[in-house]
Amino acid sequence: MDRRRQRNGMPQGRHPVSGEGSALFRGFHSLEANFLYCPNQFFDLCLPHCSRGVVRLVAYMLRRTLGWLDTHGNPIEQRIAVSYQDFIDAASISRGAVGQAIEDAIDARFVRRVKRGRANENGRAGEAARFELCWDESGDFISTPKEFRGFFTGEGHRSPIPNDFFDVVIPDESLAVVQVVGAVLRHTVGYQNQFGGRRQQAPLSYNYLQRYTGIGGRRHLTDAIQQALQANYIRVAQEGVFDPRAGHNGMAAQYAVKWAEDGSRLADNGSKREPAPNGSGAHGTVQKGNQRYSSKREPAEAYRKGTSNGPKREPVERFKKGTIEKTYSNNTSKQQQQSAAAADCLENLIKEGFDSRTATMLLNQAEPQSIYNQIAWLDRRQPSRNRLGMLRRAIQENWPEPQGELRTSVVSTPAGRFATCFYAGLANNPDEPLAEPSANDLAVAARFVRRLETVAGGAVEAEVWGRKFGALVRESRESGRPAVTSLVTALRTQGDRFFVELQGRLKRVAQAEAQKRGEERKKELEAEYRRHIQAIEQRLQSERPEDWKLFMDWRDRERPRYANSRVGGKRLAEWFDSLEKRLEDVRLYFEKDVPSFDAWVRLRSETPCESSPSSTPRGAAAKAPSP
């Protein structure tokens, strides 16, 4: 589907190369009309912490709900009937990401499913699902994703945002560009001082933009800023100054929203100027009573927009954009943005068995997301003879998703069990896993499980590992990290962390088991050592009775010391007469005949047979040990 849009009345491609004519997007429409009061939580919580699919879905719901108000300022429609195709066509969410985007948006409490949809079946007409925005009636403005329960319904905490941000920027651009443009909007028109004025420009340093938008690398942030500048979404109002000594001479760059070049923008005091009075201005607006309506699109597909304080009419066909034929020259920037995805898709096609020439041809015939889907669905089609032939036809003809389950043989492999249990752990589902892993999921899972097997010594615990990894990714998402919705992405971003943690856990378990075995072995040896001393004791009684008599006399002299003790005398007397105490005294008294435990263990390990006690008389009575 060609999703190219018309911007400000002109058929547009992507960003032109510098020096090849004027910028295609002239700037945002002024805040006379064509805007909605957007909750600030969309910029502060949704943009930095959610995936592109969730951002587009929530933006679509905000546009549908808050873009059309009645004479009392209330949304004309809150519970909106939306089909999967609406999310694909109007919100520009890829078909393979729609389902996950809906579930993630519901989990994050941005939207609520009011009614489930129903597909066409047996002559019965299908019915679209109904969704609505989540609103928080508690009266508290929540600024953290973990505590967020819905958009704030009290006074304030809203910003007038041009409709072009929802109609052009969010559906067309990468998430990083949307986050940068959203940050500039939030800190200019979204900032209101004590006098009600709005800022025209705001100082935004790289460090602050990174923290606010959640964009990871500075190179990624730089590219996003450059793309937003080239696309005429924002402009640099004042260049920043870098102080290499980190002193007070440094100054952050000042960014501003790029308004259409017709003079209709925020005035210096934050008020709004009138746009061009004629109908041929840069905005292409025409006067109708006290309202202005955009004529930038064809009448059949135009938005019918009202002012923020006047009635807004119901659109005939909402969110439909004009399209133009796809050409190479106006798609250069998009190809650059998607080069990494295309290279990854090409690699996957080659792994499936295509040669590089055929894989390149298929990549030119279909979008990468469509190719990913067909690879993921191939096992469910159960190809019996020509697997590559079926995959090639499915990509070229864009076959729909097959009905049916994955083959049991695929899911029953260690990689399949790891993948399915990962999604169960990610969704905090303790019961039977329901998710169907894609072919990419199974491929990366197989390699990862083989790595884990080397650490675990061949013991496969795919289900346990998968659930633990899913739980780890879920906890990272709840702590504020960018949302991860696929196993491929999760292994790329957090697989090494899980591998190191599992390696350490297995090492600790192995050490604990070795210690336990050592303790059990020590107990066995101690019991055997006692039997060894008893055997020596019997031999001493029979072979050296004189020495034994001296030993017993010594014990008789020692007994009163224990029995007459002021503290625990009775208990100590019982312990003195125990077998354990007597054997210990034998070892101490006949120390030359009875080796210590450690010496006995060493001697036992060196010789197969135990050493016997010496039968040679000691010549004199053994010296009694000191009390």
C-alpha positions as CSV (number, residue, x, y, z in Angstrom):
1,M,0.0,0.0,0.0
2,D,1.4,3.4,-0.9
3,R,1.1,5.4,2.3
4,R,2.6,8.7,0.9
5,R,0.6,11.7,2.0
6,Q,-0.2,15.2,0.7
7,R,1.3,18.0,2.8
8,N,0.0,21.5,2.7
9,G,-1.8,20.9,-0.5
10,M,1.2,19.5,-2.4
11,P,1.8,15.8,-3.3
12,Q,4.8,14.9,-1.3
13,G,7.4,12.2,-1.2
14,R,10.0,12.0,1.5
15,H,12.6,14.6,2.4
16,P,14.3,16.0,-0.7
17,V,18.1,16.0,-1.0
18,S,19.6,19.3,0.1
19,G,19.8,21.7,-2.8
20,E,17.1,20.0,-4.9
21,G,14.4,22.5,-4.5
22,S,12.3,23.8,-1.7
23,A,11.4,21.7,1.3
24,L,8.2,19.7,0.6
25,F,6.6,20.2,4.1
26,R,6.1,24.0,4.5
27,G,5.6,23.8,8.3
28,F,2.8,23.2,10.7
29,H,-0.5,25.0,10.4
30,S,-1.0,27.9,12.8
31,L,-3.0,27.4,16.0
32,E,-6.0,29.2,14.7
33,A,-7.7,25.9,13.9
34,N,-6.5,22.5,12.8
35,F,-5.2,21.6,16.3
36,L,-6.4,19.7,19.4
37,Y,-5.7,19.9,23.1
38,C,-3.5,16.9,23.7
39,P,-2.8,15.5,27.2
40,N,0.8,16.2,28.1
41,Q,1.1,12.6,29.3
42,F,1.2,11.5,25.7
43,F,4.5,13.4,25.3
44,D,5.9,12.6,28.7
45,L,4.9,8.9,29.1
46,C,3.9,7.4,25.7
47,L,6.5,8.8,23.3
48,P,9.6,8.0,25.4
49,H,8.5,4.6,26.7
50,C,6.4,2.9,24.0
51,S,7.1,1.3,20.7
52,R,6.3,3.0,17.4
53,G,3.2,0.9,16.9
54,V,1.8,1.9,20.3
55,V,2.6,5.6,19.7
56,R,0.8,5.5,16.4
57,L,-2.2,3.7,17.8
58,V,-2.6,6.1,20.8
59,A,-2.1,9.1,18.5
60,Y,-4.8,7.8,16.2
61,M,-7.2,7.3,19.2
62,L,-6.4,10.9,20.5
63,R,-7.0,12.3,17.0
64,R,-10.3,10.4,16.5
65,T,-11.5,11.3,20.0
66,L,-10.3,14.9,20.8
67,G,-10.3,16.1,17.2
68,W,-14.0,16.2,17.0
69,L,-15.9,18.1,19.7
70,D,-19.5,19.3,20.1
71,T,-20.6,22.8,21.0
72,H,-20.0,22.0,24.7
73,G,-16.4,21.0,24.1
74,N,-17.1,17.3,24.6
75,P,-15.9,14.6,22.2
76,I,-18.6,13.6,19.7
77,E,-17.5,10.0,19.9
78,Q,-15.5,8.3,22.6
79,R,-16.1,4.6,22.0
80,I,-14.7,4.3,18.5
81,A,-15.3,1.3,16.3
82,V,-12.0,0.3,14.7
83,S,-11.0,-2.6,12.6
84,Y,-7.5,-4.0,12.1
85,Q,-7.6,-2.5,8.6
86,D,-8.3,0.9,10.1
87,F,-5.2,0.7,12.2
88,I,-3.2,-0.4,9.2
89,D,-4.5,2.2,6.7
90,A,-5.2,5.2,9.0
91,A,-2.7,4.8,11.8
92,S,0.0,3.3,9.5
93,I,0.7,0.3,11.8
94,S,2.1,-2.7,9.9
95,R,-0.2,-5.7,9.8
96,G,2.2,-7.9,11.7
97,A,2.5,-5.3,14.5
98,V,-1.2,-4.4,15.0
99,G,-2.1,-7.1,17.5
100,Q,0.9,-6.6,19.7
101,A,0.5,-2.8,19.6
102,I,-3.2,-3.1,20.8
103,E,-2.2,-5.4,23.6
104,D,0.7,-3.2,24.7
105,A,-1.4,0.0,24.6
106,I,-4.0,-1.8,26.8
107,D,-1.3,-3.1,29.2
108,A,0.1,0.5,29.4
109,R,-3.4,1.7,30.2
110,F,-3.5,4.3,27.3
111,V,-6.6,2.7,25.7
112,R,-9.3,0.2,26.7
113,R,-11.0,-2.4,24.6
114,V,-14.8,-1.9,25.1
115,K,-15.9,-4.6,22.7
116,R,-14.1,-7.3,20.8
117,G,-14.5,-7.5,17.1
118,R,-15.9,-10.4,15.1
119,A,-14.7,-11.7,11.7
120,N,-17.0,-12.6,8.8
121,E,-18.2,-16.2,9.1
122,N,-20.9,-18.3,7.7
123,G,-22.7,-15.5,6.0
124,R,-22.7,-13.5,9.2
125,A,-21.4,-10.0,8.9
126,G,-18.3,-9.1,10.9
127,E,-18.2,-6.4,13.4
128,A,-15.3,-4.0,14.2
129,A,-13.9,-3.8,17.7
130,R,-14.5,-0.8,19.9
131,F,-11.9,1.1,21.8
132,E,-11.7,4.2,24.0
133,L,-9.1,6.2,25.7
134,C,-8.4,5.5,29.3
135,W,-9.1,8.4,31.6
136,D,-8.0,8.8,35.2
137,E,-10.7,10.3,37.4
138,S,-8.6,10.3,40.6
139,G,-7.6,13.9,40.2
140,D,-3.9,13.2,40.5
141,F,-1.5,14.0,37.6
142,I,0.6,10.9,37.2
143,S,4.1,11.4,35.6
144,T,5.5,7.9,35.9
145,P,4.7,4.9,33.5
146,K,4.4,2.4,36.4
147,E,1.7,4.4,38.2
148,F,-0.1,5.6,35.1
149,R,-3.8,4.6,35.1
150,G,-5.2,6.8,32.3
151,F,-5.0,10.4,30.9
152,F,-5.5,13.2,33.4
153,T,-9.1,14.6,33.4
154,G,-8.5,17.7,35.6
155,E,-7.9,21.3,34.5
156,G,-4.6,22.0,32.7
157,H,-1.8,19.6,31.7
158,R,-2.8,19.9,28.0
159,S,-1.2,21.5,25.0
160,P,-2.5,22.8,21.7
161,I,-0.9,20.5,19.2
162,P,-1.2,21.0,15.4
163,N,-3.2,18.3,13.7
164,D,-0.3,17.9,11.2
165,F,1.7,16.3,14.0
166,F,-0.8,13.5,14.2
167,D,-1.7,13.4,10.5
168,V,1.8,13.7,8.9
169,V,4.7,13.3,11.4
170,I,3.5,10.3,13.5
171,P,2.2,8.1,10.6
172,D,5.2,8.8,8.3
173,E,8.3,9.1,10.4
174,S,10.5,6.9,12.5
175,L,9.9,6.8,16.3
176,A,13.1,8.8,16.9
177,V,12.0,11.7,14.7
178,V,8.5,11.7,16.3
179,Q,10.1,11.8,19.7
180,V,12.3,14.8,18.7
181,V,9.5,16.8,17.2
182,G,7.3,15.9,20.1
183,A,9.9,17.2,22.5
184,V,10.1,20.5,20.7
185,L,6.3,20.9,20.7
186,R,6.0,19.9,24.3
187,H,8.6,22.5,25.4
188,T,7.3,25.4,23.2
189,V,3.6,25.4,22.6
190,G,3.2,22.9,25.4
191,Y,4.8,25.2,27.9
192,Q,2.6,27.9,29.4
193,N,3.9,30.6,31.8
194,Q,2.1,32.3,34.6
195,F,0.7,34.9,32.1
196,G,-0.8,32.3,29.8
197,G,1.9,32.8,27.1
198,R,3.5,30.1,25.1
199,R,7.2,29.8,24.3
200,Q,8.3,30.3,20.7
201,Q,11.6,28.5,21.3
202,A,13.2,26.4,24.0
203,P,16.8,25.5,25.0
204,L,17.2,21.7,24.6
205,S,20.6,20.2,25.1
206,Y,21.6,16.8,23.8
207,N,21.8,15.4,27.2
208,Y,18.3,16.6,28.1
209,L,16.8,15.4,24.8
210,Q,18.3,12.0,25.4
211,R,16.8,11.8,28.8
212,Y,13.4,13.1,27.8
213,T,13.0,11.2,24.5
214,G,14.6,7.9,25.7
215,I,16.7,7.8,22.5
216,G,19.7,5.6,23.2
217,G,22.7,6.7,21.2
218,R,23.9,10.2,20.5
219,R,24.4,9.3,16.8
220,H,20.8,8.1,16.7
221,L,19.6,11.4,18.3
222,T,21.8,13.4,15.9
223,D,20.2,11.7,12.9
224,A,16.7,12.2,14.2
225,I,17.3,15.9,14.8
226,Q,18.8,16.3,11.3
227,Q,15.8,14.5,9.7
228,A,13.4,16.7,11.6
229,L,15.2,19.8,10.5
230,Q,15.4,18.7,6.8
231,A,11.7,17.8,6.9
232,N,10.8,21.3,8.1
233,Y,9.2,20.0,11.3
234,I,11.5,22.1,13.6
235,R,14.1,24.8,13.1
236,V,17.2,26.0,15.1
237,A,16.3,29.4,16.5
238,Q,19.7,29.9,18.0
239,E,22.8,27.8,17.7
240,G,24.3,26.3,20.9
241,V,27.7,27.1,22.3
242,F,30.0,24.4,23.5
243,D,32.4,25.2,26.4
244,P,35.3,22.7,26.4
245,R,36.1,23.7,30.0
246,A,32.6,22.8,31.1
247,G,32.1,26.3,32.5
248,H,29.2,28.8,32.4
249,N,30.0,29.9,28.8
250,G,28.3,26.9,27.3
251,M,24.7,27.3,26.0
252,A,22.2,24.8,24.7
253,A,20.8,25.2,21.2
254,Q,17.4,26.8,21.0
255,Y,14.8,24.8,18.9
256,A,11.4,26.0,17.7
257,V,8.5,24.6,15.8
258,K,8.6,25.3,12.0
259,W,5.3,27.1,11.1
260,A,4.1,27.5,7.6
261,E,5.7,30.6,5.9
262,D,2.6,32.8,5.8
263,G,3.1,34.8,9.0
264,S,0.5,32.7,10.9
265,R,2.4,31.5,13.9
266,L,2.5,32.3,17.6
267,A,3.2,36.0,18.3
268,D,5.9,37.1,20.6
269,N,3.5,37.4,23.5
270,G,2.0,33.9,22.9
271,S,-1.1,35.1,21.2
272,K,-2.4,33.9,17.8
273,R,-2.2,36.0,14.6
274,E,-4.8,35.8,11.9
275,P,-3.8,33.8,8.9
276,A,-3.9,35.2,5.4
277,P,-7.4,36.5,4.7
278,N,-7.7,35.2,1.2
279,G,-8.3,31.6,0.4
280,S,-5.0,31.2,-1.5
281,G,-2.6,31.6,1.4
282,A,0.1,29.1,2.2
283,H,-2.4,27.2,4.4
284,G,-5.0,27.0,1.6
285,T,-7.8,27.9,4.1
286,V,-11.2,29.4,3.2
287,Q,-13.3,31.5,5.5
288,K,-16.7,30.0,6.5
289,G,-18.5,32.1,9.0
290,N,-16.4,32.0,12.2
291,Q,-14.6,28.9,11.2
292,R,-11.8,27.9,8.8
293,Y,-11.7,24.6,7.0
294,S,-8.6,23.2,5.3
295,S,-8.8,22.8,1.6
296,K,-5.4,21.3,1.3
297,R,-6.7,17.8,0.2
298,E,-9.3,16.7,-2.3
299,P,-12.9,17.3,-1.1
300,A,-13.7,13.6,-0.9
301,E,-10.8,13.0,1.5
302,A,-10.4,16.3,3.3
303,Y,-10.6,16.7,7.0
304,R,-13.5,18.8,8.2
305,K,-11.9,20.7,11.0
306,G,-13.3,23.4,13.3
307,T,-11.8,25.8,15.8
308,S,-10.9,24.8,19.3
309,N,-13.9,26.6,20.8
310,G,-16.4,26.2,18.0
311,P,-18.4,23.2,16.8
312,K,-16.5,20.6,14.8
313,R,-18.4,18.6,12.2
314,E,-18.2,14.8,11.8
315,P,-15.9,13.9,8.9
316,V,-17.1,11.8,6.1
317,E,-13.9,9.8,5.7
318,R,-11.5,10.5,8.5
319,F,-7.8,10.1,8.4
320,K,-7.6,9.3,4.7
321,K,-4.6,10.8,3.0
322,G,-4.0,11.6,-0.7
323,T,-1.5,9.3,-2.3
324,I,1.0,9.7,-5.2
325,E,2.8,7.2,-7.3
326,K,5.9,5.8,-5.6
327,T,9.2,7.0,-7.2
328,Y,12.8,6.4,-6.4
329,S,13.8,10.0,-6.1
330,N,11.2,10.9,-3.4
331,N,11.8,7.8,-1.4
332,T,15.6,8.1,-0.9
333,S,15.4,9.2,2.7
334,K,13.0,6.4,3.6
335,Q,15.3,3.8,2.0
336,Q,18.2,5.2,4.1
337,Q,16.1,4.9,7.2
338,Q,15.2,1.3,6.4
339,S,18.6,0.2,5.1
340,A,19.3,-1.7,8.3
341,A,15.9,-3.5,8.2
342,A,16.4,-4.3,4.5
343,A,19.8,-5.8,5.1
344,D,18.5,-7.9,8.0
345,C,15.6,-9.0,5.8
346,L,18.0,-9.9,2.9
347,E,20.1,-12.0,5.3
348,N,16.9,-13.9,6.5
349,L,15.9,-14.7,2.9
350,I,19.4,-16.1,2.2
351,K,19.2,-18.2,5.4
352,E,15.9,-19.6,4.2
353,G,17.8,-20.9,1.1
354,F,17.5,-18.3,-1.6
355,D,20.5,-17.1,-3.5
356,S,21.5,-13.5,-3.1
357,R,20.1,-12.5,-6.6
358,T,16.6,-14.0,-5.9
359,A,16.6,-12.6,-2.3
360,T,17.4,-9.1,-3.7
361,M,14.6,-9.4,-6.3
362,L,12.1,-10.4,-3.6
363,L,13.2,-7.5,-1.4
364,N,12.5,-5.1,-4.3
365,Q,9.0,-6.6,-4.8
366,A,7.7,-6.5,-1.2
367,E,8.1,-4.5,2.0
368,P,10.5,-6.0,4.7
369,Q,7.6,-6.4,7.1
370,S,5.6,-8.4,4.6
371,I,8.6,-10.7,4.0
372,Y,9.0,-11.2,7.7
373,N,5.4,-12.2,8.0
374,Q,5.6,-14.7,5.2
375,I,8.7,-16.3,6.6
376,A,7.0,-16.5,10.0
377,W,3.8,-18.0,8.5
378,L,5.6,-20.6,6.3
379,D,5.6,-23.4,8.8
380,R,1.9,-23.0,9.4
381,R,1.3,-23.6,5.6
382,Q,3.0,-27.0,6.1
383,P,4.9,-27.1,2.8
384,S,5.4,-30.7,1.7
385,R,7.6,-30.5,-1.4
386,N,8.9,-27.1,-2.6
387,R,9.3,-25.0,0.5
388,L,11.2,-22.1,-1.2
389,G,8.7,-22.1,-4.1
390,M,5.8,-21.7,-1.7
391,L,7.6,-18.9,0.2
392,R,8.5,-17.1,-3.0
393,R,4.9,-17.1,-4.2
394,A,3.6,-16.1,-0.8
395,I,5.9,-13.0,-0.9
396,Q,5.2,-12.0,-4.4
397,E,1.4,-12.5,-4.1
398,N,1.2,-11.2,-0.5
399,W,-0.8,-14.2,0.8
400,P,-2.9,-13.5,3.9
401,E,-2.1,-15.1,7.3
402,P,-3.0,-18.8,7.3
403,Q,-5.6,-20.1,9.6
404,G,-4.4,-22.9,11.9
405,E,-1.8,-23.7,14.5
406,L,1.9,-24.2,14.3
407,R,3.0,-27.8,13.8
408,T,3.6,-29.6,17.0
409,S,7.0,-30.8,15.8
410,V,8.2,-27.2,15.6
411,V,6.9,-26.1,19.0
412,S,8.1,-29.3,20.7
413,T,11.8,-28.5,19.9
414,P,13.9,-26.8,22.6
415,A,14.0,-23.6,20.6
416,G,10.2,-23.7,20.1
417,R,9.6,-24.3,23.8
418,F,12.0,-21.5,24.7
419,A,10.3,-19.1,22.3
420,T,6.7,-19.9,23.3
421,C,7.6,-19.8,27.1
422,F,9.4,-16.4,26.5
423,Y,6.2,-14.8,25.3
424,A,4.3,-16.4,28.2
425,G,6.8,-15.0,30.7
426,L,6.7,-11.6,28.9
427,A,2.9,-11.5,29.3
428,N,3.1,-12.8,32.9
429,N,1.0,-15.9,31.8
430,P,1.8,-18.7,34.2
431,D,-0.5,-21.1,32.3
432,E,0.0,-22.9,28.9
433,P,1.8,-20.5,26.4
434,L,-0.5,-19.2,23.7
435,A,1.8,-17.1,21.5
436,E,3.1,-18.5,18.1
437,P,6.8,-17.8,17.6
438,S,7.8,-16.7,14.1
439,A,10.5,-18.3,12.0
440,N,12.9,-15.6,13.1
441,D,12.1,-16.3,16.7
442,L,12.8,-20.0,16.3
443,A,16.1,-19.3,14.4
444,V,17.5,-17.0,17.0
445,A,16.1,-19.1,19.9
446,A,17.9,-22.3,18.5
447,R,21.2,-20.5,18.5
448,F,20.7,-19.0,22.0
449,V,19.6,-22.3,23.5
450,R,22.7,-24.0,22.1
451,R,24.8,-21.4,23.9
452,L,22.9,-22.0,27.1
453,E,23.4,-25.8,26.8
454,T,27.2,-25.3,26.7
455,V,27.0,-23.5,30.0
456,A,24.5,-25.9,31.6
457,G,26.6,-28.9,30.5
458,G,23.9,-30.2,28.1
459,A,21.0,-30.1,30.5
460,V,18.0,-28.5,28.6
461,E,15.5,-26.5,30.6
462,A,14.0,-24.6,27.7
463,E,10.7,-23.9,29.3
464,V,12.2,-22.5,32.5
465,W,14.8,-20.5,30.7
466,G,12.2,-19.0,28.3
467,R,9.9,-17.9,31.1
468,K,12.7,-16.4,33.2
469,F,14.0,-14.5,30.2
470,G,10.5,-13.2,29.4
471,A,10.1,-12.1,33.1
472,L,13.4,-10.3,32.9
473,V,12.4,-8.4,29.8
474,R,9.0,-7.6,31.3
475,E,10.6,-6.2,34.5
476,S,12.9,-4.1,32.4
477,R,9.9,-2.7,30.5
478,E,8.1,-1.9,33.8
479,S,11.2,-0.1,35.1
480,G,11.0,2.4,32.3
481,R,13.1,0.9,29.5
482,P,11.9,1.0,25.9
483,A,9.2,-1.6,25.3
484,V,10.3,-4.9,23.7
485,T,7.7,-7.0,21.9
486,S,9.6,-9.7,20.0
487,L,12.1,-12.4,21.0
488,V,14.5,-11.3,18.3
489,T,14.7,-7.8,19.7
490,A,14.8,-9.1,23.3
491,L,17.8,-11.3,22.5
492,R,19.6,-8.6,20.7
493,T,19.2,-6.1,23.6
494,Q,19.1,-8.2,26.7
495,G,20.3,-11.7,25.6
496,D,23.8,-11.2,26.8
497,R,22.6,-9.9,30.2
498,F,20.4,-13.0,30.7
499,F,23.2,-15.3,29.5
500,V,25.7,-13.8,32.1
501,E,23.1,-14.0,34.9
502,L,22.1,-17.6,34.0
503,Q,25.8,-18.5,33.8
504,G,26.4,-17.1,37.3
505,R,23.3,-18.7,38.6
506,L,24.3,-22.1,37.3
507,K,27.8,-21.7,38.7
508,R,26.4,-20.9,42.1
509,V,24.0,-23.9,41.9
510,A,27.0,-26.1,40.9
511,Q,29.0,-24.8,43.8
512,A,26.2,-25.3,46.3
513,E,25.7,-28.9,45.0
514,A,29.4,-29.6,45.3
515,Q,29.5,-28.2,48.8
516,K,26.4,-30.4,49.7
517,R,28.1,-33.5,48.3
518,G,31.2,-32.6,50.2
519,E,29.4,-32.3,53.4
520,E,27.5,-35.6,52.8
521,R,30.8,-37.3,52.0
522,K,32.4,-35.9,55.1
523,K,29.6,-37.3,57.3
524,E,30.1,-40.7,55.6
525,L,33.9,-40.5,56.3
526,E,33.3,-39.4,59.9
527,A,31.1,-42.4,60.5
528,E,33.7,-44.7,59.0
529,Y,36.4,-43.0,61.1
530,R,34.5,-43.7,64.3
531,R,34.3,-47.3,63.3
532,H,38.0,-47.3,62.7
533,I,38.7,-45.9,66.2
534,Q,36.4,-48.5,67.7
535,A,38.3,-51.3,66.0
536,I,41.6,-49.8,67.4
537,E,39.9,-49.6,70.8
538,Q,39.1,-53.3,70.8
539,R,42.6,-54.3,69.7
540,L,44.1,-52.1,72.5
541,Q,41.9,-53.8,75.1
542,S,43.0,-57.3,74.0
543,E,46.6,-56.7,73.0
544,R,47.6,-53.9,75.5
545,P,45.5,-54.4,78.6
546,E,47.9,-52.5,80.9
547,D,47.8,-49.4,78.7
548,W,44.0,-49.7,78.5
549,K,43.7,-49.9,82.3
550,L,45.8,-46.8,82.7
551,F,43.5,-45.0,80.2
552,M,40.4,-46.1,82.1
553,D,41.9,-44.9,85.4
554,W,42.6,-41.5,83.9
555,R,39.0,-41.3,82.7
556,D,37.7,-42.2,86.2
557,R,39.8,-39.3,87.6
558,E,38.4,-36.9,85.0
559,R,34.7,-37.9,85.5
560,P,34.1,-35.8,88.7
561,R,35.2,-32.7,87.0
562,Y,32.3,-32.9,84.6
563,A,29.7,-34.3,87.1
564,N,30.4,-31.7,89.8
565,S,30.2,-28.8,87.5
566,R,28.0,-26.0,88.8
567,V,26.5,-25.4,85.4
568,G,25.0,-28.4,83.6
569,G,26.7,-31.0,85.7
570,K,24.2,-33.8,84.9
571,R,24.3,-33.0,81.2
572,L,28.1,-32.9,81.1
573,A,28.3,-36.2,83.0
574,E,26.0,-37.9,80.5
575,W,28.1,-36.5,77.6
576,F,31.3,-37.7,79.3
577,D,30.0,-41.3,79.3
578,S,28.9,-41.1,75.6
579,L,30.5,-43.0,72.8
580,E,31.6,-39.8,71.0
581,K,33.5,-38.5,74.1
582,R,35.1,-41.9,74.8
583,L,36.4,-42.2,71.2
584,E,37.7,-38.7,71.3
585,D,39.6,-39.5,74.6
586,V,41.0,-42.7,72.9
587,R,42.3,-40.6,70.0
588,L,43.9,-38.1,72.4
589,Y,45.4,-40.6,74.9
590,F,46.7,-43.0,72.2
591,E,47.7,-40.3,69.7
592,K,50.6,-42.3,68.3
593,D,48.3,-45.3,67.6
594,V,45.2,-43.3,66.4
595,P,45.7,-40.9,63.5
596,S,43.7,-37.7,63.4
597,F,40.7,-37.5,61.0
598,D,42.6,-35.5,58.4
599,A,45.6,-37.8,58.5
600,W,43.4,-40.8,58.3
601,V,41.6,-39.4,55.2
602,R,45.0,-38.7,53.5
603,L,46.2,-42.2,54.4
604,R,43.0,-43.7,53.2
605,S,43.3,-42.0,49.8
606,E,46.9,-43.0,49.4
607,T,46.5,-46.8,50.2
608,P,43.6,-49.1,49.3
609,C,43.6,-50.7,52.7
610,E,43.2,-49.0,56.0
611,S,46.2,-49.0,58.3
612,S,45.9,-51.1,61.5
613,P,46.9,-49.8,64.9
614,S,50.3,-50.6,66.1
615,S,50.5,-53.7,68.4
616,T,53.9,-52.8,69.6
617,P,53.9,-52.0,73.4
618,R,54.6,-48.4,74.1
619,G,57.1,-49.5,76.8
620,A,55.6,-47.2,79.4
621,A,52.2,-46.0,80.3
622,A,51.0,-43.3,78.0
623,K,51.1,-39.8,79.3
624,A,47.6,-38.6,80.2
625,P,46.6,-35.5,78.4
626,S,46.4,-32.4,80.5
627,P,42.9,-31.7,81.8
